[in-house]
Amino acid sequence: MRKKRQLKMKKVGIEHLEQYNQLLRYVFQVTDRELHEIGWEEKEFLRDKSPVLEQADVLGWFDGDKLVSQAAVYPFQVRIFQTTYDMGGLTGVGTFPEYSNQGLMHKLLYKALENMREKKQLISYLFPYSIPYYRRKGWEIISDKITYIVNDYQLPKNKLVSGEVERVAVESDQVKKAYHRFALQTHGAMLRDDLAWNEYFRWDIDDLMAAIYYNDAGDPDGYVLYWIADEVFHIKDMVFVNEEARSGLWNFISAHFSMISKVIGNIYTDEPLAFLLEDADIKENISPYFMARIVDLEQFIAKYPFKPDTGHREWTFTLDDPLLSWNQGSFTMYITPEGKGELIRTAKRTQDKIDIQTMTTMLLGYKRPDYLHKIGRLLCTAETVDMLEDAVEQQTPYFSDYF
């Protein structure tokens, strides 16, 4: 008779790299054949994943010496309405099927969030393999991905710009400089360090090309990352700090007219491309992309930049969080005329209710208070809705990373 499993939660270190990799590949069904097709050998794959275990906070359940369940948290940073927040990027989540339905992942996620709170990582992002699952754990959709197809005859006509486009190496410092300038002024965007860039390029660095738009002062105002295959111009991502840079990059793409039959690309914000084109009859497909959850609302609100107003504003509400006790209960939120917020636990009785999922998507600007109120996700008075509409910036997050 097989003896009962003795499971223990502990940190996953570099010495567990091979097991971490095996569990990851099993859960996400990455086969040897797929690795070989993109030119990866097993040792390369293992080596490439080692920064995760060296720099991330990785927790796992062990059955004796065997790693059976895991979750990794990257130490990232994001911009939220011109304010930099430390962000816990959740990834590598998985459990071997024979160990499922024992609450292992629930406990791992709780511990991971507890560690994020201690490290002042006040918000967590993730790419969901199951939106319903992560919603039940407190995450909510905060960004979209729009995929578009533009035929060659629909490409925009050349526009006069003062700068110029130059092709550069994909991993050049100029690409990173252009992105950093863009990210600093873009709500929701990742501030990429070496670890973030490594994750961003993990699967397609060999195929990619890069072109940078330089303004007349020589500053990199944007870039397009792309590859060309079978007469299709594929855009991985395009960033720009102003409209002139956008026009300059599209001039560069349109210059490939004789080489391509169409352009297929991605936009990671809520701005459809069609309106900007003379021939707007293009195909665009929108789908949810990343999810987020506020880790500690009290600390998050203390940093959050509300819009200034003439007077003091306050709101008393009951907050529900399916995982974290410190986010549960009744609170009063105070906002100064300058836009400084403060959240204080209270014993006041209130009919106003919101959960952490709705609070997250509202404060990140993905869905407006008025809409959330209409669909029953935000329970409050019409006056409170108006106050929140005025207090929260009207801008949806941009997020093009993947980890």
N, C-alpha and C positions, 0 to 999 in steps of 0.2 A: 504493500500500500504506500502511495506517495505521501510524504510528510507535508504538512500544511506550510504554505509559503510564508516566509518571514520577510516582509517588505520594509525597506527603510528609505526615507527621503534624505538626500544629501547633495552637495555640490558636484557637478560633473566637470572634471578637469581635463587637461590636455592628455593625461594618461588614458582617458576613456574615448579618445578621438575615433578609434576604429568602431567601437560600439555605437557612439553617437551617429556616425555615418551610416552604419547598418540599419539602425532604427529609422533614420531619416529616409533612406532609400526605400525601405519596406513600406512605410506609411504613405510616402508620396509616389511610390511605384516608379522609381528611377532605375532603369535596367542597365546592365553592362552594354547592351547594344546601343542604347540611346547615348551613353557616355562616349562610346567609340565613334558614333556618327558625328558628334561635334568635336572629335579629336581629343577627348579626355581619357587619360589612363587612370586606373584606380589610385595610384600613388598621387597623381596630380589632384584628383578630387579630394583625397584625404588632406593633402597639404593645403589646398585652397580653403578648406573648412576650418583649418586650425586657428585662424584669427578669431573665429566665433568663440572657441573655448578659452582663448587667451584674453580676450577683451570683453566678452559678454558675461552676463550673470546667468549661468545655465544650471538649472535644478533638475534632478531626476529621481525616480524611484528605482531602487535596486532590489532584485531578488537574489540575495547572496551577493555575488560579484557581477551579476548580469543586470545591465541597464534595460529596464522594461518600459519606462515612460519618461518623457522629458519635455522641457519648455525652456527656451532661451530668450533673454531680454538684452537687446542691444542698447548701449548708451548713446542716444542720438539727441539732436536738438532741432526744434522747428520754430518757425516764426508764426505768431498768432497776433494779427493786427499790429504789426511793427514791434512786437515784444518777443524776446527769445525765451522759450521754455525748454527745459530739459525733458526729453521724451523717452519713454521706455518702449522700444520697438520689439513687440512680441513675435517670435518666429520659432521654427523648428519644433512645433507642438505635435506630439504624437505618442501613442501607446500601442504596444503589441496587442492584437485582438484578444489573445487568451487572458489578458490582464484588464480588459475593459469592464465597464459596469461595476467598478469597485470604488468609484469616487476619487481615483488617483489624480485625474486631471483637475478636478474641482479644487483639490487641496494644493496642487502645484500652482494653479493660477492665483489662489488666495495668497500663498507665500510669495509668489513673484510680485504681486501688487503691493504686498506689505514691504518688500525690499525696495520697490520703486518709491514708495512714500518716504522711507528712511533716506533715500538718496535724492530727494526733492525732484524726482521725475514725476511731475504733477499731471502728466497726460500720457496715455499709451496709444500707439497706433498698431494696426495689424492688417494683413491681407487675409480675408476670411476664406477658409475652405468651406465653411457653412455659416451663412449669415444668421439663420435662426439660433444656432448653437451659441455664437458669440453675443447675440442680443440677450440671450438668457443669462449671460455672465456680465452684462453691463456695458458692452460695446454697442456702438451705433454707427450707421453709415454717415460719412462726412465728406466724401468726394466721389466724383464720377470720372469715367473715362469715355470719351467720344471717339469712335473710330470712323473715319471718313474715306470716301473714294472720289477722286477728282479725275475725270477723263482728260486726255491731253488737250483736246480742243476747249476745255473749260479753264485751263490754267490762266491766271491773271496776266494782263498785259504789263509790260515793263513800266515801272514808275521811276521817275528821276529822284535819286537820293544823293546825299552829299558824301556818304561813306563808300566803303567797298567791302567785298566778300573775299576771304582767303581760305583755301583749304589747308587744314593743319592735321597733325597727328591727334587721334582720338583722345589719348591720355595726356595731351600737352597741358602745361600750366595755363595756357590761354583759354582753353575750354573751361577749366576749373575757375578761372578768374571771372569769365563771363557769367557762369552759373551763379557764383557767389554774389555778384552785383545784382543779378535778377532775384535771387532768393531773399536777400535782405529787404527787398521792397514788396515781396509777394506773400500774401496771407496763406498760411498752411504749409508752406514749402519747407523742405528739409535743408538745414545747413550742413552740407556734406563734408565730413572729415575723410581720412583715408579709408576707414572701414566702410563708410557709406558709399564712397565711390567704388570700392571693390564689389560691394553687393549690387550696385547699379549696373555694373558692366559684366557681372559674373558669367552670363551665358553667351553673350554676343559680341565681345570685344574684337574677335578676329574678323568679323564681317563688316564692322562699322567704319564709316568715314565721317569726318567732321568738317563743317564749314562755318567760319566765324564772320559776323558782320562787325567791322570796325567803323566807328564814327570818324568825322573829319579831324578829330583830335587824337585819333589812334587808340581810343578805348574800345574794348570788346563789348558791344551792346547786345549781343545775342549770338546764338548758334543754332544750327540744325545738325542732328545726328541721324545718319541715313545709311542705307545700302541699296544697291541697284541689282535686281535679278529678274531675268525673263521679261525685260522691257517694263518693269514696274519699279518706280522710285518709292522705296519704303522709308517712311519717317518714323524713327523711334521716338524722337522728341524734338520740339522746337521751343526755345525760350528767347525772349526779347524784352528789353527794358522800356522800349518806346515804339511808336507806330512806324517810324522810319526804319528801324532795325527789322521789323516784321516785313515791311515792303522790300527791303534789300535782300532778305533771305528768300522771299518768294520770287524775286527777280532771278536769283541763282537757280532755284528749282525749275522755273519756267525755261531757263536757258538749256535745259535737258530735253526740250520739246522733240527734237529729232531722234532721240535715243529711247524714248519711253512711250508707252500707250496710256499710262495712268499713274496717279500718285495715290498711295494708301498710307494713311498716317493716323496719329493719335493726338488728341487734345485732352489735357487733364484738368479742365475747368469747365464751367457751365457756358462757355462762349462758343456756340456753334459756328463753324466756318462759313456756312452757306451765305449768311447775310453780307459777308465781306467780299464775296465774289460777284462779278458782273453776271455770269451765268450761275445762278444759285441753285439750279436743279441738280444737286449732287446727293449721293447717299451718305447718311450719317446714322450711326447706331450708338445709342447711349446705354451704358451699364454701370452699376455701382462698382466702385473700385476699393477704396480703403475705408476701414472703420476706426473709431477712436473711442476712448472712454476717459473721463476725468478720474484721476486716482484719488485726489484729496480736494474736495470742492472748496473747503475753507481756505487752503493755501492757494488754490488756483484763482479764486476770486480776489485774493489780496494782490495778485500780480496783474489781473485782467484789466485791459484798458477800455473801460466803458466810454461812451461818447459824453462829452461835457454838456451841462445844461445849466439853467439859471438857478435851480433850487435843489435841495436835498431830496433823494428818492429812497423809498424803502418798500420791502415786500416780505411778508411772512408766509411761509409755505412749509408743507411736509414733503420731505424728500425720501424716495425709496431707492435702495441699492441692493441688488440681489446677492451681493457678495460681501460688501464692506460695511462693518458696523459704524465706522466713523462718518460715513455718508448717510446714515439713516437717522430719521427723526425730524423735529421741527426746527426751522431756522428763520432768522430775520436777516435779510440782505440790505445793507445800507450803501448808497452810492452818493458821493459828494458831488457838488457842482462841477468839480474838476475831472470827474470820472473815476475817482478812486473808490474801489469796492471793499466792503468788509462783510463777512458772514459770521453771525453769532448764534449759537444754539439757544433756543428759547423754550419756555413752557407755555407760551401763548397758544390758545386754541385757534385753529384756522381750517377753513374748507379748501384752501388752495393746495393743489397737489401736483407733483412732477416727479419723474424718475430720473436716474442718473443718465440713462440713454438719451432721453429727450433734452435734458439740460446740456449735455455734451454737444448734440447736433445743433441746438439753438445758439449756444455761446460761440460755436465755431462758424456760425452763419450759413450752414448748409440748408437749414429750414428756418423760416421766419416764425416769430412768436404767434403772429396772426394765423398762419396756416396750422401750426401745432395745436392752437386753441380750437380751431374749427374741426379738426379730426379727433378731438378728445384726448390728445396726449398731454395737453397743458390745461389744468383746471384752475381757473382764476377769473376775476372780474374783467369786464371790458376795459376798465380804467388801467388795470395792471398790464393788460395786453398792450395798450397804447404806450405805457411807460417803458415796457421792454422793447417795443418796436423802436422807440427813440433812443434807448440806451445801448443797443447792440448794433455794431457796424453792419452795413449791408454789403457783404462780400463773401462769396463762397470760396472754400479752400482750393488751392492748387496743390496737387501732390503727384509727382511722376515717378517716384522711386518704387522699388520692389525689394523686399527682403524676406 
